[in-house]
Amino acid sequence: MSRSHLPFPAAARASAARSLAGLAVSVSLALGPCLTPGVARAQEGGINLIRDTEIEETLHVDSDPIFKAAGLVPKDVTLMLVGDKDLNAFTVNGQAIFVNTGLIVETANPNQLEGVIAHETGHAAGGHSARSGDMEKAMMAPFLMTLGLGVLAAAAGAPDAAIALIGSSQYFGVINMLTFSRAQEAAADQAAITYMERSGKSARGLVEFFENFRYEEVFSEARRFKFFQSHPVSGERIELLRRRAEEQPHFNVTDSPEDIARHEVMKAKLFAFMNPPQQTFIKYTEKDTSYPARYARAIAYYKALETEHAIRDIDALIADYPTNPYLYELKGQVYFEVGKSALAEQAHAKSVELKPGAPLLRINLAQAIIAQGDAKRADEAIVHLQKALAVEGDNAFAWRLMSQAYDAKGEPGAARLAAAEERFAVGDMTQARIFALRARQLLARDTPQWRRATDIVLVSNPTKDDLKVMAGQTGLAHLQP
Ligand SMILES: [Zn+2]
């Protein structure tokens, strides 16, 4: 069965994916490095990692109390959103929790999603390693390292950079199918209840979620969802969960109206971005005048390339919710994709004004400024990128834009250094070294930029020849092999 990994219907639209503000970046980790930068066309078995400020915020509001309850530091947990309609969540090596968009869309309320995240957190905090023979374990080491870098790359918001890093989709095929032992599953269930209780939440959602899908599986021909391939849900398992969940003092706690509202917005946004517009119009009919439905339809019109209709709907939403930065972000995205960069800039500027600390919003703004091709404004873009990079220093896409801005300014040394940073951020040491060496030649010696370029060369596995060249250029005789 062929599955599309793109949040957009046509591959042609994928080239714009990384500039899309709504789901800011569609990262396809499955591609070879030979593809044209920016073209994120995934192949079977790949996974798309998605960045979106609004959704990440909601996920963290939901998850951070659970991470804390598990004794983890929330900011150290990499929570990745996977653009895949299949229902799945998985944990890798206790470092990263992956949540499929399909899972989020299938959860009836925040508490169910939190329950699943708590279960995955149980695997992460419990240090569970996936079931594998010793031989497979030997092969896991490089794979996990690759993933670590890939996670960084994806978190950095650079689709093609991540693509260049991870050339093989096999790894991710493996990840999707990682299974834990029955004992580890039981332990994760029990840990989930503990974490939910400790964070003042009910474990009811996890029980409900398992129950819903147990029922569904009886009637489906095959086990349809990956999550339930790795999580066989038996009546016994559910009973065990339920019994202990019901004993907890917070079992009857329900989601707050705010949490429910955020969850519905997240579901609507993901549904609209992940499905063909017609499906969104069926699910969120014109009769439904709720905020999530209006939001979903605006996204669907945008995806249907009905730009005017999309803008009209977004403006109507803005009239009702004038301080929502994500509406301006979406508006900027719509304009940017049809080449109206000046209008895109106006909208993105407003989103930044409303949420100045969000790096992805600043990156959108910088991109819209750069796209207008006015060299005199390169500095403006650079300032926004610097602010974004101050928060996400390894955001490879920001470095890429930075490189473009310096090129526009006529500063090729700084441009090559930014390109080196971009490659370095995704762990592409070969290209990082090549760009950094070139930057050193172009930059004034002993400036901070020149020293940074030198550092990148030194940590990027330089060859003996590289060191020889550098030593010749700089008098760093001690570097000579
Ligand atoms: Zn599990």
Residues whose N, C-alpha, C, O or C-beta is under 5 A from the ligand:
A	BS01	ZN	E185 A188
